[in-house]
Amino acid sequence: MSGTSMACPHVAGVAAYVKSFHPDWSPSAIKSAIMTTATPMNLKKNPEQEFAYGSGQINPTKATDPGLVYEVETEDYLKMLCAEGFDPMVLTKISGQNVTCSEKTQAKDLNYPTMSTYCSPLDPFNVTFRRTVTNVGFPNSTYKASVVPLRPEIQISVEPEILRFGSLKEKKSFVVSISGKALKNGTFVSSSLVWSDGNHSVRSPIVAYSIKV
């Protein structure tokens, strides 16, 4: 059996399992750990790809030791909602914080463990994503970026390509750029950014699509 009704209790159980190893981790760190350690699914079996099955098949054991995590704070969500045009007074009531929307963050730059972009069919595109990762693996570690699989329809670059950490909970930022000449109407193109230190593989799905979902 599959579907969100079946997935929800399984993921909740995995989240509790990860929390038992890391009581001080935030919900976003736990979510990141589960997503970035998931096993990729077969792209050919579902036309909607990541929009159907997310980051992949979760792996509870790997999720307890992800190496790096993408953390999102309440303020980050509020800045994103401000950029989406939500009323500051409504956000203040919902969050219990005084929200003025003086700072805004585009949805694509929310520090989420995945990256996706809609591209107008047959039009050239160039999109950048800004992300920050927190080291939860080894105190002294070096992660190198790779993109897999390489797809001819899109070009993906990462700057910088190497992240060096000298302590736990240290944060490093990077920028991912995605470009292409054009996507045919109704196209999904999937790839992944993987940060690896030789022991951990931190995978973030990347999707460019030209169909409204």
N, C-alpha and C positions, 0 to 999 in steps of 0.2 A: 504494500500500500504506500501511496505517496501523496503529497499535497501539503498545504500549509497547516491543515488540522492535525496531520500526523507529525509534521516537522516541529511545530511549536513546543510540545512537551519534551521532545528529544533535545532540542536546542536549549530549553530551559534547564534540563538536567545537566547538560554539558557546561552551561554557564555556572551552575552551582558547583560542579566538579572543579572547574578552573578557580573559582572563588575560594575553594577550600585550600588550594595551594598558595593563593595570593590574596589574603583577606583585605589588603590595603588597595587593591586595584579598583579603578573606577569602572562603571558599566561600559564606557566606551573602550577602555583598554581590554576588557574581557571580550567584548564583541569583536574588536580588531584581532585579537589572538585567535578566535574561532574562525574568522573569515580568512585571514592570511595564511593559515596552516591547512586550509581545506584542500582536498584533492580535486584537480580540474576534471570537469565532466567532458563527455564526448560531444563536441560541437555539432557533429553531423546528425545526431539523434533528435534534436529539437531546433526548429528554425528560429525560435526566439532566444536561443542560447542563454546568456547570463540573465536575461530578463525573465526566463522561465525557472532557472535553478540556482540563481545567485552565484556565490563564489565557488560552489562545488560541494563535494561530499565531506562533511565535517569529520575531524579526527580529534577526539577528546584528548588522547595522549599527547599529540603534538601541540595542542592548544595550550597546554600547561607551560610550555617552554618555546614561545614564538620568536624570541630574539629581539624583535622590535615591535612596538605598538603605535598605532595612530590614536591619539587622544583628542576628544572633543568635549569642551566644557559648555555649561549652560549658556554662557555669554556668547559663545561661537554660534549656537543655534539662534539666539536672539538677533545677532547681527545679520545672519542669513535671512531670517524672517523679515527684518527691516528692509533688506535689499529687495525682497519679494513684494514689498508694498504693504505689509501689514500695519495696522494702526498702532502707534506706540502705546496708546491708552489701553488697548485690548491686550497687548503683550505684557503690560505692567500688571493687569489683573490676573492674567494666566500664570505669570512667573513669580509674582510677589516681589519683583524688583522694579526699581524706578528706571524705565526704559525710555530713552529720548530719541533713539535712532540717529545719534550723531555719528556713529560708526556703523558701516555696512560691509558685509562680506558676500560676494557673489556665491550662489549655490555651488558652482563648480569648484570653488576654493575652500569649501567646508572641509575640514581635515578628516575626510572619510577614507577608509581603506580601499576604495575603488574609484575609478575615473571613467566617466562616460560623457559623450557629447553628441548632440544632434547636428547633422550636416545637411544643408539643403541639397537635394538631389542635383547632380551634375555641376555643382559650384565648387570652386577651390575653397579649402578651409585651412585654418591655422589656429589652434587652441592651446592655451597653456593652463596647467594645473599646479598650484602651489601646495606643498604638503610638508609636514613636520613629523618626524618619528622620534620615539623615546626608547633609549636603550634599556632593555630588561633582561639581556642575555649575560654576556661576560663583561666585566668592567673595562678591560682593554680589548677592543675589537675593531676590525675594519671590515666594512661591508662594500661589496662591489655590485653595481647595477647591471642587469642584463634584461633584454626584452625577448620573450618567447611566446608563441612562435613569431618570427619575422613575417610580416604580411606585405605583399607588393602594393596593396591599395593605400596603405598609410605608412608614414615615416614617423618614428617615435624616437625622441632624444631625451636624455636625462642630464641635468646639470646641478651639482657635480655628479660624476659617475662613481665617486668613491666617498664614503662617509667613515670618518675615523672617530672613535669614541674612547675616552680616557677614564670614564666612570659610569656606574649605573645611574639611571634616570637622567642621563645627559640627553639633550635634545639636539637634533640636526635637521635643517630644512633643505629642500631641493625643489626643482621645477621640472615638470614633465611637459614636453611640447609635442603635439600631434598635428601633422599636416598631411595634405593630399591634394591631388588635382581635382578629383571629383569622385563621388560614389553614385552608383546607379540607384534609381528609385527602389526602395524596399530592401536595401542592403544592410546586413549586420556584419561588422568586421571586429573580431575578437582577438585580443592579444593579452599579455600580462607583463607587468614590471616585477622583477624578482630581485630582492636584495639578499645577498648571500655572504656569510663570513666563513664558509666551509663547514659549518655545523648547523646553521639555521638557514632556511629558505623562506623569505617573507614575500609572499606573492599577492599582488594587487591586480585584479582584472581591469583591463582597459577595453572599452567598447566605443566604436564610432558607428553611428547608424543613420540611415536616411529615410526611415519610416516612422511615423508618429506612433508612440506606444503609450 
